[in-house]
């Protein structure tokens, strides 16, 4: 195979994670090792940067800044929720790629956004433009198929479980059999994050908080919830509930949807919904902790395993592309031994697009509100280790890229 010489481009898409920038660092570090990659660019604000020809020169960044990405939250290149939909959008992206001799494109995103990467590749093939496209996984919701787990998930559940421990100690000091603490976590269509709260339980202490975990995979009923809470309060000083925002009833309808003041409604508010049930039907005091975006931005409590693997998939993406691979997603493959090991693999992007990975129902106990040993065996290795975040004046010291712009060569895009 003839060597493909040209520039590479990195794009970030969708919601950030505590370790998404470690994947950028992995791509940059590995790309510098290959002479076939001449320039290393980053797309500002995801696909908006592709359309608007807004690129920055990542090779111009200091090595200190690139290293600092490994412990910096947020999307350092910027991200967006915009999708490329019209054929002319993809034609524009390819024109931008041609203008900058982009031959390697690395797309960091979830299952939904990887469709963009696949369509960019299709457009290039239709015009006989040699382009290698590799998807790099990221999502705290862990619902991306083909990979054993997603970078970002381990750090999110480490933060969630730690918060459960802390809130539980606070409640234990105040409760007298009449206090319910409700934690609302993300999870539109799957319960991976809510399940992760269970890691707060000490080994061989099944009655530890969280006492009740509600998952989108298990149909929710008001009656069972009220009974569950009453049962816990009969034996405990307080009850800690963790609920995924995407709880559904037996007909598959979301239990709680918030109106955001526009024509569209958004998911959320399950914590307040459950609080009303507790206070109205159980007769106990209830308080709600809605973690929101802190679940994906708490880099000060990131998992070292997670951060290292996020860097690893970035490196693996470059190696795969240079070796001739394209239209693939880098995956994490767990070893079969008793001790946790993980290496990278590749899966076709076409196998990922449009598919979501649900939490296996066999990992949920018969009570529907607790997880069994299979989940603990799966998730526990993912939260191991702590990232050495630098501190300055008592607070975490995160990096900001210099973002030296790359000259534009095309007229602006009107869409």
N, C-alpha and C positions, 0 to 999 in steps of 0.2 A: 504494500500500500504506500502510495506516494505521500510524503509529508505535507500536511496542510499548514501553510504559513499565513498568519494574519493576527488580528486583534481579538481579544476576548471581552465579553461584557457580562456583568453581574446585575441581576435585578432582584429586588425583594417585593413580595406581594402579600396583601392581606394583613391580618393582625400580627404585631410583633410577638416575640417571646423573649424570655430572659437570656436566651443563648443564640438567637438568630444571627447576631453579628459574629459569633464565633465561626459560623459557616462562611461568612465573607472572608474572615481572616484565613480560613483554611484554603479557600480558592486562591487568594492573593499569594499566600506563602508557597503553594504548589506551582502556580503559574509562573512564578519567578524562576523556577527550575527548568523550564522548557523553552528552548530557543525558537520553537515554532510559534510561540505566543509572543508577539512583539510588544503590544501595548495592553494594559489592563485597565479597563474602564468600568465605571459603575453608572447605572441608570438612576437618575433622581426621581423619587416618587413613583417607583414601579413602572407600569405601562404608560403613565403620563410622560415619563422621561423618554420612552421609546417613541412616542408620537411626536413629542416636541423637540427631539434631538438634544435633550438635556443630559449630557454625560459629564462625569468627572474623572480625572486621572488618578486612579488608585495607586499606581506605581510612584506617583509624586508624594504620597503620604510618607511620613516618617515611620520607621520600623517600630518606634515606640507607640505610635498611634495604632498601627495594625495589631500589635500585641495587645493593646488596651481594649480592642474590640472583643477579645475573648471573655471579658467580664463586664461589658457595657450593655445595658438593656435598650429597648427601643430598636427601631430600624434605622441604622446609621445612615443609610442611603435615602431614607424616606420611603414611604409606601402609599398605597391608595386602594380603594375598593372598586375603582373603575375597571370595566371589562372591555376588551376589544370585541366588537360585535359585527360591525359592517365589513364587507370584503375590502373596502378602501382603507380601513384601519390597518389591516394586515399588509396591504400593498404599501402603505406609508412606512410601516415598520421595516419592511424589507428594503425599501429605498434608503432609509436611514442606515441600515446595516451595510448596504453596499457602499454608501458614501464614506463610511468609516472602516471599511474592510473588516467588519465583524465576522469572524469565521467560527467563533466558539461562544455560545450563549448559555449561561448558567442561571436557571430560574429557581429562586428559593421561594417555595410556596406550598400551600395545602392542595388537597385533591382537586378542589374546584378551580384553583388558579393554574394548575398544571395543564388544563385544557388550552390555555393561552399559549404555553410553550409548544404544545403539540401542533397547534394550528399555524404558528410561526414557521415551524419546520415544514409543514405541508406546503405553505406558500413558497418557501425557498425551493423545495423540490420541483414545484410546478414551473418555476422559472430557471431551473438548472443552476441554481446558485448553491455552491457547496457550503453547507452550514451544519455544524454539529451542535445539537441541543441536548442538554442534560438537566433534568429536574433534580432539585435538592429538597428533601422533605423538611417541613416545619409545621407544627401546629401544637398548641397546648392541649387541644381536645383529643389528640391521639387517634383520630378516626380515619387516618389515611391508610388504605389497604396496601398490601404487598410487603410492607415493612413491619418487622416485629413490634417496633414502637417508633415514635417520632421525636426528634430533637425538640425540646421545649416542654414536653410532657413531664419528664422527671423533675425538673425544677418547679413546675407549677404545683405538682402534688406534694413536693417537699414543703413548699410554702403553705399550702392548704392544710396539710396535716399538722405542721408546726403551729399554725393559727388555731386549729382545733384544740391542741394541747393547752395553749395559753388562755383561750376563752373558757375552757373547761375548768381550769384552776381558778379563774376569776369567779365563775358561776358557783363552783363548789364552796367558795368562801361566803357566798351570799344566799344560796338556796336553802330552803327548809321544806323541800318537797313541793314547792309551788312555783318554780322558775324554769322556763323553757327558753333555751338559746337556739335560734334558728340561723344557720349559715347558708346563704344562697351563693351557689357557685355557677360558673359557666357550664355550658353543655347543651347546645341546641337540640341535637339529635342523638346524643350518646351520653352514657354515664361514667365515662372514664375519669373525669375530674372528681365527681362526687364520690366515686368508689375510692379514689386516692386518699380521701379523708380518713378512711379506715386504718391507714397506716399509723395513725396516732395511738391506736390501741397497743398496750404493752403485751408482749407475748404471754400467753396463758392467762390473760385477764379479759375474757370475752365481754364483761359488763362495763369495761372502760368506755368513755366517750370516743367517738360519736355513738350515741345509743341507737339512733335511727338514721339510715341513709336511704334517700329516695332517688331512684334512677329513672331516666326516660324509657328504659327498656322494660320497666315493670309498670303496668297500668295503675294509676292512682285513684283512690276513692277517699272522700272525706271521712266516711264512717270508719274505715280501717285506720286512717291516720289518727283520729281522735282516740280510738281504742289503744293504739300503739303508745301514744303519749301517756295516757292514763296508766297503762301497765308499767311504764318506766318510772313514773312519779310515785308509784306505790312502793317501790324498792329503793329509789335513789333520792338524794337531796335536790337534784336538778336533772333536766333532760336536755341533751344536745342533739339537735336535728341538723342534718346536712341534706340539702335538696338541690338537684340540678335544675337550672332554669327552664329546661325543656320538658318538664313533666307532662304526661298526656293521660287522658282518661281512657276508659275501655274502648271508646270509639276512635281513638287516635287524635283527639282534639287537644290542643294545648290547654292546660289547666289555668294558666295566667298569661295574658297578653296585655302590654301597656300601650296606651295611646300616646304617641310622642308629639302630638299637636299638628301632625300633617295628615295627609290622606292615607298614609301607611301606618300600621301599628308595628311595634317591635316586641320581641320576646323579653320577658323579665317581670319582676314583681311577685315571683312565687313566694318569697320570704314574707312579704306583707300579707299575702293571701293565707299562708299558714298561721301567721300571727293572729289574724282575725278568727280563725278556727279555734286556736288555743284559748284565746280570751273569751270567745263567745260560747264555746261548747265544753271546754275542759274546765274553765274557770280559774286558770293559772295565769301568772304574769308571763309575758313573752317579750323578747327583744330580738331584733334582727341585725345580723352582720352581713352586709352585702359586699363581697370582696371586689367585685368589678374588675377593672383592668389591673389591679394590683397582682392578680394571679399570674399575669404574663410579664410583669415588669419588675418583680422583686429579685433583682440580680444579687442583692446582698445575701440572699439565702438560696442561691442557685446550687444545683447538684453538680459536683465535679464530674461525675460520670456523664451527665447530660452535656455539660459544656465541652468535654473532651470528644464526645461522639459527634457533636455539632461541628466541631473543627474537622473531625475525621471525614464526615460526609462531604465537606467542601473540598478537601484534598482528593478524595476518591472521584469526585465529579471531574476534576481536571485530568486525572490519570486516565479515566475512561474515555474522555473526549480526545485526548492526544493519541490514544491507542485506536481511534477509529470508531468508537461507539457514538451513537446518536439516538434520539427519541427514547431515551431511557431515564428512569428514576433511580437514583442511588437509594439503596435500602440498607437497613440494619438487620443483620442476621445473628440470632442468638445461638451460642454454642450449646451442645447437648450435655455437657458435663455438670457435675454438682456445683462447681464453682462458676460464677457468672463470667462469661466471655462474650465478646461481640465483635463481628467483623462486617465489612460492607459487601453488598451484592448489587445486582442491577435487575430492574424489572421494566417491562415495556410501559411507556407512558399511557398507551391505549388501554392497559389493564387497570389503570388508576383512575382515569377520568370518569367522572359520574358515579363512582362507587364510594361508599362509606363503610368503615369498619365499626361494628357495634361491639359493646362489651358482651362477651359470651354469657348466655343466660345460665349456663352450668356453673359459673363462678359466683352466682347469687344464691344464698341459702333459701330454704323453703319459706322462711318468714318474709322474704321479699325486701327486707330492710337491713341486711348485713351481708358481708362478703365472706367467702370461704378461703381455705388455704391456697387454692389455685391462684386466686388473685394476689394474695400476699407473696407467693413464690414468684409471680410475674413482676410485680411492681417494686418490691423491696430493693432489688439491686439498682434500680434506676434513680434512687434518691441518695445514693451513697457518696460521701465525700463533700468537701466544701471548697468553693472557689476562693482563692486568695485575692479578694478585692482590695485594692489600695485605698487608703483613707487619707484625707486632708482636712485638718482643722475639725476632726471629730466626725466627718461625714464621708461616705463613699466618694471616691474621685473617679469619675467616668470620663471617657474621651469623647471629643467631637472632631470629626474629620475636617481637614482644611478645605476639601472640596474645590480643588483647582479645576476650573471648567475646561472642557474641550471645545475648541472652536466649531461653531455650526457652519454647515456648508449648503444647506437646503433652505428654500423658502418656508415660512411658517405654515403649519397645518391647520386648516379650518374645519376639517372633519365633515 
